[in-house]
Amino acid sequence: MQSHDAAYHVDLGNNLRAQARFTEAEASYRRALAIDPKSAAIRNNLGGALKDQGLLDEAVESYRQALALDPNLASAHFNLGFALHRQSKSREAAESYRRAAAANPNLASAYMGLAHVLQSQGQPGEAAAYYRRALELAPGTPAFHSFLLFCLQYDPAMTPGALLMEHRAYGASLPPAATGHTNPRDPDKRLNIGYIAPDLYAHPVGFMLMPVVAEHDRTKFAVLCYYGNPRVDGVTVFLKEHVENWRSTIGVDDAALAEMIRADGIDILVDLTGHTADNRLPVFARKPAPVQVSWAGYVGTTGLKAIDYLITDRWHSPPGSERYAIEKLVRLPDGYACWAMPIHAPAVGPLSASTPGAVTFGCFNNLTKVNPLVVALWSRLLRELPQSRLVLKTFALGDAAVQARVMALFAVEGVSPERIVLEGASPHLGLLQRYNDIDIALDPFPYSGGLTTIEALWMGVPVVTMPGERFASRHSFSHLSNAGLDELVADGPETYLRIARELAHDLPRLAALRAGMRERLNASPLRRSKDYTRGFEAALRKMWKCWCDS
């Protein structure tokens, strides 16, 4: 009978995992193990179902059991590396990925996993080499190409022109778009707007979309969301309650999703992911909607000719930026995004510093942004202000090996370890609360803070930034300009240091900024969601009319 066949239960478990039914998948794999307890492959699959449920300790144990049965099972080494990395054990994770590659030198995902580890440690140059190796082994894998492109955004050596060329290569690697749409060419019709993303939860994209879907004029716009993640939280629930239709894209392949979008009659399809994880850019390449737009989830061009527009603003994209994008740039009247602030944000506390110069600097950005050039400039600031200290807080710093590497970078620059505080992740409330111990936030470069900058400002902490040429370097510039804080924007390293030094010595100014920051933000375009959405809708309507006239 089928029920006594281990392969039957494995196949069932695999199908259940594809549908995000992880607890049921686990049960199926356990039934298979009861029949065949010596199968390394089944224990490897069981580890995957446990990992999907967030049970990382149990997953690691299952992968280790699989490797005890078959030390050369490359996929188990890879999966173990993934779980260890999630546990902030990067050194062990890297070793597992290397063992996976040794067991199967053609396993592209092993090199991709190693690249992930290196990127999270703040080594984008080394990571890019491994992403390229993965892509060589699996040239028809758009996801691997996207990981490479996103990694290159962090590399200080990349220019806007070089980034454009890399993104063009991605676009050229995908099949040409289908032509022809049956949408009525009525310029004044109620438009069907589709938003597609895997990040519609308590994530920067979720927080950016919330005010827009809440304020959309329902007499003129029908809103649909295509969500590719089993995660559900308060942001997800809010978004579901404010849209006409909600479609799960879990387990839906590119062709089927493109047909779903066509069947829904989407007029304008908006990508909120770009080349970040779990994107559906290959669906956009199929051109399922007559007008396609990139907004908010990425840091510049996607490289896809099938995407017609890139929504931006005058700070992110000054005159001349058009040459660095495949898409047509659409500059919104103010910033390119509006934000829903978390209701659980604590009250802003008093200024931490009590002595001029003896301030606490902070940066809670992704560690990949903190490259050696950033460390060198921050170290110079710390040397010039010998009573100051620096707090870095982010997920990767929960790893002792990563902490040691970061401390070594500062030691080379002559900064003693007692002046550097390194902290891993914490619940969002705790992260926001930690800003009450920070006097001044330092923005990294060439990839600046986005939501991180907004959260620092919301907690009363001024942010010093130094924008460059590329889109990714100008997030904080846009946000600070919209908040009327242009004086915190530096035009070079010397100005960056001067602004930070002057703030550190002017405690009354720091205290005044802190006390009035929330009021300042609430009065800015960053929080005027109705005005922002009207401008956003006007841009969408103009795009639609252009298509109707084409």
Rosetta blueprint (number, residue, H / E / L):
1 M L
2 Q H
3 S H
4 H H
5 D L
6 A H
7 A H
8 Y H
9 H H
10 V H
11 D H
12 L H
13 G H
14 N H
15 N H
16 L H
17 R H
18 A H
19 Q L
20 A L
21 R L
22 F H
23 T H
24 E H
25 A H
26 E H
27 A H
28 S H
29 Y H
30 R H
31 R H
32 A H
33 L H
34 A H
35 I H
36 D L
37 P L
38 K L
39 S L
40 A H
41 A H
42 I H
43 R H
44 N H
45 N H
46 L H
47 G H
48 G H
49 A H
50 L H
51 K H
52 D H
53 Q L
54 G L
55 L L
56 L H
57 D H
58 E H
59 A H
60 V H
61 E H
62 S H
63 Y H
64 R H
65 Q H
66 A H
67 L H
68 A H
69 L H
70 D L
71 P L
72 N L
73 L L
74 A H
75 S H
76 A H
77 H H
78 F H
79 N H
80 L H
81 G H
82 F H
83 A H
84 L H
85 H H
86 R H
87 Q L
88 S L
89 K L
90 S H
91 R H
92 E H
93 A H
94 A H
95 E H
96 S H
97 Y H
98 R H
99 R H
100 A H
101 A H
102 A H
103 A H
104 N L
105 P L
106 N L
107 L L
108 A H
109 S H
110 A H
111 Y H
112 M H
113 G H
114 L H
115 A H
116 H H
117 V H
118 L H
119 Q H
120 S H
121 Q L
122 G L
123 Q L
124 P H
125 G H
126 E H
127 A H
128 A H
129 A H
130 Y H
131 Y H
132 R H
133 R H
134 A H
135 L H
136 E H
137 L H
138 A L
139 P L
140 G L
141 T L
142 P H
143 A H
144 F H
145 H H
146 S H
147 F H
148 L H
149 L H
150 F H
151 C H
152 L H
153 Q L
154 Y L
155 D L
156 P L
157 A L
158 M L
159 T L
160 P H
161 G H
162 A H
163 L H
164 L H
165 M H
166 E H
167 H H
168 R H
169 A H
170 Y H
171 G H
172 A H
173 S H
174 L L
175 P L
176 P L
177 A L
178 A L
179 T L
180 G L
181 H L
182 T L
183 N L
184 P L
185 R L
186 D L
187 P L
188 D L
189 K L
190 R L
191 L E
192 N E
193 I E
194 G E
195 Y E
196 I E
197 A E
198 P L
199 D L
200 L L
201 Y L
202 A L
203 H L
204 P H
205 V H
206 G H
207 F H
208 M H
209 L H
210 M H
211 P H
212 V H
213 V H
214 A H
215 E H
216 H L
217 D L
218 R L
219 T L
220 K L
221 F E
222 A E
223 V E
224 L E
225 C E
226 Y E
227 Y E
228 G L
229 N L
230 P L
231 R L
232 V L
233 D L
234 G H
235 V H
236 T H
237 V H
238 F H
239 L H
240 K H
241 E H
242 H L
243 V L
244 E L
245 N E
246 W E
247 R E
248 S E
249 T L
250 I L
251 G L
252 V L
253 D L
254 D H
255 A H
256 A H
257 L H
258 A H
259 E H
260 M H
261 I H
262 R H
263 A H
264 D L
265 G L
266 I L
267 D L
268 I E
269 L E
270 V E
271 D E
272 L L
273 T L
274 G L
275 H L
276 T L
277 A L
278 D L
279 N L
280 R L
281 L H
282 P H
283 V H
284 F H
285 A H
286 R L
287 K L
288 P L
289 A L
290 P L
291 V E
292 Q E
293 V E
294 S E
295 W L
296 A L
297 G L
298 Y L
299 V L
300 G L
301 T L
302 T L
303 G L
304 L L
305 K L
306 A L
307 I L
308 D L
309 Y E
310 L E
311 I E
312 T E
313 D L
314 R L
315 W L
316 H L
317 S L
318 P L
319 P L
320 G L
321 S H
322 E H
323 R H
324 Y H
325 A L
326 I L
327 E L
328 K E
329 L E
330 V E
331 R E
332 L L
333 P L
334 D L
335 G L
336 Y L
337 A L
338 C L
339 W L
340 A L
341 M L
342 P L
343 I L
344 H L
345 A L
346 P L
347 A L
348 V L
349 G L
350 P L
351 L L
352 S L
353 A L
354 S L
355 T L
356 P L
357 G L
358 A L
359 V L
360 T E
361 F E
362 G E
363 C E
364 F L
365 N L
366 N L
367 L H
368 T H
369 K H
370 V L
371 N L
372 P H
373 L H
374 V H
375 V H
376 A H
377 L H
378 W H
379 S H
380 R H
381 L H
382 L H
383 R H
384 E H
385 L L
386 P L
387 Q L
388 S L
389 R E
390 L E
391 V E
392 L E
393 K E
394 T L
395 F H
396 A H
397 L H
398 G H
399 D L
400 A H
401 A H
402 V H
403 Q H
404 A H
405 R H
406 V H
407 M H
408 A H
409 L H
410 F H
411 A H
412 V H
413 E L
414 G L
415 V L
416 S L
417 P H
418 E H
419 R H
420 I E
421 V E
422 L E
423 E E
424 G L
425 A L
426 S L
427 P L
428 H H
429 L H
430 G H
431 L H
432 L H
433 Q H
434 R H
435 Y H
436 N H
437 D H
438 I L
439 D L
440 I E
441 A E
442 L E
443 D L
444 P L
445 F L
446 P L
447 Y L
448 S L
449 G L
450 G L
451 L H
452 T H
453 T H
454 I H
455 E H
456 A H
457 L H
458 W H
459 M L
460 G L
461 V L
462 P L
463 V E
464 V E
465 T E
466 M L
467 P L
468 G L
469 E L
470 R L
471 F H
472 A H
473 S H
474 R H
475 H H
476 S H
477 F H
478 S H
479 H H
480 L H
481 S H
482 N H
483 A L
484 G L
485 L L
486 D H
487 E H
488 L H
489 V E
490 A L
491 D L
492 G L
493 P H
494 E H
495 T H
496 Y H
497 L H
498 R H
499 I H
500 A H
501 R H
502 E H
503 L H
504 A H
505 H H
506 D L
507 L H
508 P H
509 R H
510 L H
511 A H
512 A H
513 L H
514 R H
515 A H
516 G H
517 M H
518 R H
519 E H
520 R H
521 L H
522 N H
523 A L
524 S L
525 P L
526 L L
527 R L
528 R L
529 S H
530 K H
531 D H
532 Y H
533 T H
534 R H
535 G H
536 F H
537 E H
538 A H
539 A H
540 L H
541 R H
542 K H
543 M H
544 W H
545 K H
546 C H
547 W H
548 C H
549 D H
550 S L
